[in-house]
Amino acid sequence: MNWLELSIQTDAEGAEAAAALLNEMVETGAAIEQTIIPDAGEPFDPARAFTVRAFFAARSDQREQLQRAQESLWHLAQLRAMTEPRVRELAEEDWAEAWKRYYTILHLGKHLVIKPSWLEYAPRADDIVIELDPGMAFGTGLHPTTRLCMLALEQYQTGAPRVLDVGTGSGILSITAAKLGAREILARDTDPVAVETAARNVAINRAESVVRVERGSIDASCNSFDLICINILAEVIVELAPALAAALRPGGIVIASGILDFKSDDVVDALNAVGIEMIEKKQEEDWIALIGKMKDKR
Protein backbone atom coordinates (compact mmCIF):
# COMPACT_ATOMS: atom_id res chain seq x y z
CA MET A 1 0.00 0.00 0.00
CA ASN A 2 1.25 3.49 -0.85
CA TRP A 3 1.15 6.37 1.60
CA LEU A 4 0.44 10.08 1.21
CA GLU A 5 2.80 12.19 3.31
CA LEU A 6 1.41 15.53 4.49
CA SER A 7 4.01 17.84 6.03
CA ILE A 8 4.33 21.41 7.26
CA GLN A 9 7.16 23.37 8.89
CA THR A 10 6.59 25.76 11.77
CA ASP A 11 7.87 26.79 15.19
CA ALA A 12 7.47 24.77 18.41
CA GLU A 13 4.02 26.06 19.33
CA GLY A 14 2.75 25.65 15.78
CA ALA A 15 4.12 22.11 15.68
CA GLU A 16 2.22 21.08 18.79
CA ALA A 17 -1.00 22.63 17.50
CA ALA A 18 -0.65 21.02 14.06
CA ALA A 19 0.17 17.61 15.56
CA ALA A 20 -2.84 17.79 17.89
CA LEU A 21 -5.07 18.60 14.92
CA LEU A 22 -3.67 15.83 12.73
CA ASN A 23 -3.78 13.23 15.51
CA GLU A 24 -7.56 13.49 15.36
CA MET A 25 -7.61 12.88 11.60
CA VAL A 26 -4.99 10.31 10.70
CA GLU A 27 -4.79 6.58 11.40
CA THR A 28 -1.08 6.49 12.25
CA GLY A 29 -0.82 9.70 14.27
CA ALA A 30 1.38 12.70 13.55
CA ALA A 31 5.10 12.98 14.23
CA ILE A 32 7.03 16.11 15.21
CA GLU A 33 10.71 16.28 14.37
CA GLN A 34 13.23 19.03 14.74
CA THR A 35 14.41 20.13 11.30
CA ILE A 36 18.04 19.09 11.06
CA ILE A 37 18.67 19.69 7.37
CA PRO A 38 16.78 22.50 5.61
CA ASP A 39 15.67 22.05 2.03
CA ALA A 40 18.51 22.34 -0.47
CA GLY A 41 19.41 25.93 -1.24
CA GLU A 42 17.28 27.36 1.59
CA PRO A 43 18.75 29.04 4.70
CA PHE A 44 17.74 27.68 8.09
CA ASP A 45 14.77 29.58 9.53
CA PRO A 46 13.98 29.23 13.29
CA ALA A 47 10.30 29.83 12.50
CA ARG A 48 10.46 26.58 10.49
CA ALA A 49 12.52 24.66 13.05
CA PHE A 50 10.02 21.82 13.37
CA THR A 51 8.47 19.56 10.78
CA VAL A 52 5.13 17.88 11.40
CA ARG A 53 4.36 14.84 9.27
CA ALA A 54 1.25 12.69 8.99
CA PHE A 55 0.62 9.75 6.69
CA PHE A 56 -2.63 8.81 4.99
CA ALA A 57 -3.24 5.53 3.22
CA ALA A 58 -3.54 6.13 -0.54
CA ARG A 59 -7.15 5.06 -0.83
CA SER A 60 -10.28 7.08 -1.60
CA ASP A 61 -11.59 7.61 1.94
CA GLN A 62 -8.17 8.66 3.19
CA ARG A 63 -7.67 11.04 0.27
CA GLU A 64 -10.86 12.79 1.39
CA GLN A 65 -9.51 12.90 4.95
CA LEU A 66 -6.26 14.33 3.60
CA GLN A 67 -8.18 17.14 1.93
CA ARG A 68 -9.97 17.90 5.20
CA ALA A 69 -6.61 17.94 7.00
CA GLN A 70 -5.21 20.41 4.48
CA GLU A 71 -8.22 22.67 4.96
CA SER A 72 -7.87 22.49 8.75
CA LEU A 73 -4.18 23.35 8.53
CA TRP A 74 -5.04 26.33 6.34
CA HIS A 75 -7.30 27.67 9.10
CA LEU A 76 -4.61 26.99 11.72
CA ALA A 77 -2.11 28.90 9.59
CA GLN A 78 -4.24 32.01 10.06
CA LEU A 79 -3.26 31.85 13.74
CA ARG A 80 0.26 30.36 13.60
CA ALA A 81 2.99 30.97 11.05
CA MET A 82 3.63 27.76 9.10
CA THR A 83 4.51 26.69 5.59
CA GLU A 84 1.89 25.62 3.09
CA PRO A 85 1.16 21.90 3.46
CA ARG A 86 3.15 19.65 1.13
CA VAL A 87 1.85 16.30 -0.08
CA ARG A 88 3.82 13.52 -1.73
CA GLU A 89 3.05 9.87 -2.39
CA LEU A 90 5.41 7.20 -1.09
CA ALA A 91 5.52 3.45 -1.55
CA GLU A 92 5.45 1.75 1.84
CA GLU A 93 8.92 0.29 1.31
CA ASP A 94 10.26 3.77 0.58
CA TRP A 95 8.88 5.39 3.73
CA ALA A 96 11.83 4.68 6.00
CA GLU A 97 14.24 5.81 3.29
CA ALA A 98 12.53 9.19 3.23
CA TRP A 99 13.46 9.68 6.88
CA LYS A 100 17.02 8.39 6.91
CA ARG A 101 18.69 11.58 5.74
CA TYR A 102 17.61 13.25 9.00
CA TYR A 103 19.36 10.74 11.25
CA THR A 104 22.83 10.42 12.71
CA ILE A 105 24.49 8.94 15.80
CA LEU A 106 23.29 10.95 18.81
CA HIS A 107 25.08 11.12 22.18
CA LEU A 108 23.01 12.12 25.22
CA GLY A 109 23.89 12.63 28.86
CA LYS A 110 26.80 10.68 30.31
CA HIS A 111 26.42 7.34 28.54
CA LEU A 112 23.38 7.22 26.22
CA VAL A 113 23.86 6.74 22.48
CA ILE A 114 21.04 6.52 19.93
CA LYS A 115 22.14 4.54 16.88
CA PRO A 116 19.88 4.32 13.82
CA SER A 117 19.75 0.67 12.84
CA TRP A 118 21.20 1.31 9.38
CA LEU A 119 24.35 3.13 10.64
CA GLU A 120 27.58 1.58 11.92
CA TYR A 121 28.97 2.57 15.33
CA ALA A 122 31.84 1.25 17.47
CA PRO A 123 30.70 1.76 21.08
CA ARG A 124 33.01 2.86 23.87
CA ALA A 125 33.27 0.77 27.00
CA ASP A 126 30.75 2.81 29.00
CA ASP A 127 28.27 3.53 26.18
CA ILE A 128 24.63 2.50 26.55
CA VAL A 129 23.53 2.05 22.94
CA ILE A 130 19.87 2.23 21.94
CA GLU A 131 19.43 0.93 18.39
CA LEU A 132 16.42 2.40 16.67
CA ASP A 133 14.36 1.96 13.51
CA PRO A 134 11.55 4.47 14.08
CA GLY A 135 9.27 3.38 11.26
CA MET A 136 5.92 5.18 11.32
CA ALA A 137 6.06 6.09 15.00
CA PHE A 138 7.05 9.11 17.01
CA GLY A 139 10.19 8.94 19.12
CA THR A 140 13.53 9.22 17.39
CA GLY A 141 15.66 11.12 19.89
CA LEU A 142 15.82 14.09 17.55
CA HIS A 143 12.97 15.92 19.22
CA PRO A 144 13.74 17.87 22.42
CA THR A 145 10.93 16.16 24.36
CA THR A 146 12.44 12.73 23.76
CA ARG A 147 15.94 13.92 24.67
CA LEU A 148 14.66 15.49 27.91
CA CYS A 149 12.94 12.23 28.90
CA MET A 150 16.06 10.18 28.23
CA LEU A 151 18.21 12.55 30.28
CA ALA A 152 15.69 12.34 33.13
CA LEU A 153 15.68 8.54 32.95
CA GLU A 154 19.47 8.46 33.18
CA GLN A 155 19.31 10.74 36.21
CA TYR A 156 16.30 9.41 38.11
CA GLN A 157 16.03 5.71 37.29
CA THR A 158 17.71 3.92 40.16
CA GLY A 159 17.89 0.27 41.09
CA ALA A 160 15.70 -2.09 39.07
CA PRO A 161 12.30 -0.38 38.96
CA ARG A 162 8.96 -1.31 37.43
CA VAL A 163 8.41 1.22 34.63
CA LEU A 164 5.30 2.29 32.72
CA ASP A 165 5.81 4.03 29.37
CA VAL A 166 2.58 5.79 28.32
CA GLY A 167 2.47 6.63 24.60
CA THR A 168 5.58 4.60 23.85
CA GLY A 169 5.82 5.56 20.15
CA SER A 170 8.98 3.97 18.79
CA GLY A 171 9.70 2.36 22.17
CA ILE A 172 12.80 4.48 22.70
CA LEU A 173 12.09 5.34 26.34
CA SER A 174 11.21 1.76 27.27
CA ILE A 175 14.41 0.51 25.66
CA THR A 176 16.41 3.21 27.45
CA ALA A 177 14.88 2.19 30.78
CA ALA A 178 15.67 -1.46 30.05
CA LYS A 179 19.29 -0.69 29.23
CA LEU A 180 19.54 1.38 32.43
CA GLY A 181 18.55 -1.69 34.45
CA ALA A 182 14.75 -1.70 34.86
CA ARG A 183 13.46 -5.16 35.75
CA GLU A 184 9.96 -4.85 34.25
CA ILE A 185 8.55 -2.36 31.73
CA LEU A 186 5.04 -2.00 30.34
CA ALA A 187 5.00 0.02 27.09
CA ARG A 188 1.58 1.12 25.85
CA ASP A 189 0.36 3.13 22.88
CA THR A 190 -3.08 3.58 21.35
CA ASP A 191 -1.65 3.61 17.81
CA PRO A 192 -1.31 0.08 16.34
CA VAL A 193 1.57 1.20 14.10
CA ALA A 194 3.45 2.47 17.15
CA VAL A 195 2.85 -0.84 18.94
CA GLU A 196 4.27 -2.75 15.99
CA THR A 197 7.25 -0.40 15.69
CA ALA A 198 8.00 -0.46 19.41
CA ALA A 199 7.87 -4.27 19.51
CA ARG A 200 10.30 -4.42 16.59
CA ASN A 201 12.72 -2.02 18.27
CA VAL A 202 12.50 -3.92 21.55
CA ALA A 203 13.47 -7.07 19.64
CA ILE A 204 16.34 -5.28 17.86
CA ASN A 205 17.70 -4.32 21.29
CA ARG A 206 17.08 -7.81 22.74
CA ALA A 207 14.93 -6.41 25.52
CA GLU A 208 11.88 -8.68 25.09
CA SER A 209 12.44 -10.33 28.49
CA VAL A 210 12.00 -6.94 30.19
CA VAL A 211 9.67 -4.88 27.96
CA ARG A 212 6.06 -5.86 27.24
CA VAL A 213 4.45 -3.81 24.45
CA GLU A 214 0.67 -3.49 24.38
CA ARG A 215 -1.97 -1.43 22.62
CA GLY A 216 -3.76 0.86 25.05
CA SER A 217 -3.21 3.63 27.56
CA ILE A 218 -2.91 3.95 31.31
CA ASP A 219 -5.90 2.37 33.07
CA ALA A 220 -6.98 0.62 36.27
CA SER A 221 -4.76 -2.38 35.50
CA CYS A 222 -1.67 -0.16 35.92
CA ASN A 223 -0.53 -0.05 39.55
CA SER A 224 2.51 0.00 41.84
CA PHE A 225 4.93 1.37 39.27
CA ASP A 226 8.18 2.89 40.51
CA LEU A 227 8.55 5.17 37.49
CA ILE A 228 6.23 6.41 34.75
CA CYS A 229 7.27 8.12 31.50
CA ILE A 230 4.62 10.05 29.61
CA ASN A 231 5.77 12.04 26.57
CA ILE A 232 2.48 13.31 25.14
CA LEU A 233 0.71 16.65 24.71
CA ALA A 234 0.24 18.79 27.83
CA GLU A 235 -3.56 18.57 27.63
CA VAL A 236 -3.42 14.77 27.67
CA ILE A 237 -1.11 14.71 30.68
CA VAL A 238 -3.52 17.00 32.55
CA GLU A 239 -6.41 14.68 31.69
CA LEU A 240 -4.48 11.58 32.77
CA ALA A 241 -3.09 13.05 36.01
CA PRO A 242 -5.45 11.06 38.31
CA ALA A 243 -4.58 7.83 36.50
CA LEU A 244 -0.86 8.60 36.82
CA ALA A 245 -1.23 9.08 40.57
CA ALA A 246 -3.20 5.86 40.91
CA ALA A 247 -0.53 3.91 39.02
CA LEU A 248 2.45 5.22 41.04
CA ARG A 249 3.62 3.76 44.32
CA PRO A 250 4.41 6.23 47.13
CA GLY A 251 7.78 7.78 46.36
CA GLY A 252 7.47 6.82 42.69
CA ILE A 253 8.73 9.13 39.95
CA VAL A 254 6.83 10.50 36.95
CA ILE A 255 8.67 11.99 33.98
CA ALA A 256 6.22 14.08 31.96
CA SER A 257 7.23 15.73 28.71
CA GLY A 258 5.83 16.92 25.40
CA ILE A 259 4.98 20.18 27.18
CA LEU A 260 5.44 23.66 25.75
CA ASP A 261 6.80 26.11 28.31
CA PHE A 262 3.67 28.25 28.51
CA LYS A 263 1.58 25.16 29.34
CA SER A 264 3.86 23.77 32.06
CA ASP A 265 2.00 25.50 34.91
CA ASP A 266 -1.22 23.72 33.92
CA VAL A 267 0.55 20.36 34.10
CA VAL A 268 2.23 21.21 37.41
CA ASP A 269 -1.13 22.21 38.91
CA ALA A 270 -2.82 19.02 37.66
CA LEU A 271 -0.08 16.78 39.06
CA ASN A 272 0.11 18.62 42.38
CA ALA A 273 -3.66 18.24 42.74
CA VAL A 274 -3.32 14.44 42.72
CA GLY A 275 -0.34 14.30 45.08
CA ILE A 276 2.57 14.35 42.63
CA GLU A 277 5.04 16.95 43.86
CA MET A 278 7.41 18.60 41.37
CA ILE A 279 11.09 18.06 42.10
CA GLU A 280 12.70 19.32 38.87
CA LYS A 281 11.97 21.02 35.58
CA LYS A 282 14.18 20.48 32.55
CA GLN A 283 13.96 22.69 29.48
CA GLU A 284 15.29 22.65 25.92
CA GLU A 285 14.20 25.45 23.62
CA ASP A 286 10.43 25.87 24.16
CA TRP A 287 9.92 22.34 25.49
CA ILE A 288 9.65 21.26 29.12
CA ALA A 289 10.03 17.98 30.99
CA LEU A 290 8.65 17.83 34.51
CA ILE A 291 9.88 15.35 37.09
CA GLY A 292 7.50 14.67 39.97
CA LYS A 293 7.44 12.41 43.02
CA MET A 294 4.35 10.71 44.41
CA LYS A 295 3.55 11.64 48.00
CA ASP A 296 2.52 9.07 50.57
CA LYS A 297 -1.01 7.96 49.69
CA ARG A 298 -2.12 7.43 53.28
C-alpha positions, 0 to 999 in steps of 0.5 A, a space after each residue: 500500500 502506498 502512503 500520502 505524506 502531508 508535512 508542514 514546517 513551523 515553530 514549536 508552538 505551531 508544531 504542537 497545535 498542528 500535531 494535535 489537529 492531525 492526531 484526530 484525523 490520521 490513522 497512524 498519528 502525527 510525528 514532530 521532528 526538529 528540522 536538522 537539514 533545511 531544504 537544499 538551497 534554503 537558509 535555516 529559519 527558526 520559524 520553520 525549526 520543526 516539521 510535522 508529518 502525517 501519513 494517509 493511506 492512498 485510498 479514496 476515503 483517506 484522500 478525502 480525509 487528507 483534503 480535510 486535514 489540508 483545509 484544517 491546517 489552512 485555518 490553523 495557519 491564520 493563527 500560527 505561522 507555518 509553511 503551506 502543506 506539502 503532499 507527496 506519495 510514497 511506496 510503503 517500502 520507501 517510507 523509512 528511506 525518506 526519513 534516513 537523511 535526518 538521522 545520525 548517531 546521537 550522544 546524550 547525557 553521560 552514557 546514552 547513544 542513539 544509533 539508527 539501525 542502518 548506521 555503523 557505530 563502534 561503542 566505547 566501554 561505557 556507552 549504553 547504545 539504543 538501536 532504533 528503527 523508528 518506522 511510522 512512530 514518534 520517538 527518534 531522539 531528535 525531538 527535544 521532548 524525547 531527549 529530555 525524557 532520556 536525560 531524566 531517565 538516566 538521572 532518576 532511574 535507580 535500582 531495578 524499577 517497574 516502569 510504565 511508558 505511556 504513549 511509547 511511540 517507537 519504544 525508545 524510552 522503554 528501551 532506554 529504561 531497560 538498558 539502564 537496568 529496569 526489571 519490568 517495563 510495560 510500554 503502551 500506545 493507542 496507535 497500532 503502528 506504534 505498537 508494531 514499531 516499538 515491539 520491533 525495536 524492543 526485539 532489535 535491542 534484545 529487551 523482550 524479556 523486560 519490555 512488554 508492548 501493548 496497545 492501550 493507555 494507562 488504566 486501572 490495571 496499571 498499579 505499583 509502578 516505581 517510574 512512569 514516562 509520559 511524553 504526550 501533549 500537555 492537555 493529555 497529561 492533565 487529563 491523565 493526572 489522576 490515573 498517573 497518581 493511581 498507578 504510582 507507588 508512594 515515592 514513585 517518579 513520573 517523567 512528563 514531557 511533550 509540554 510547551 513552556 507556557 503550558 507547564 504551569 497547567 501540568 504542574 497544577 494538575 499533578 500537584 492536585 493528585 499528590 505528585 510533587 514537582 522536584 525538577 523542571 528540565 527545558 530545551 528550547 520551548 519544550 519542558 520535561 517535569 519530574 514529579 514524586 508521588 507523596 505518601 497515599 495514606 
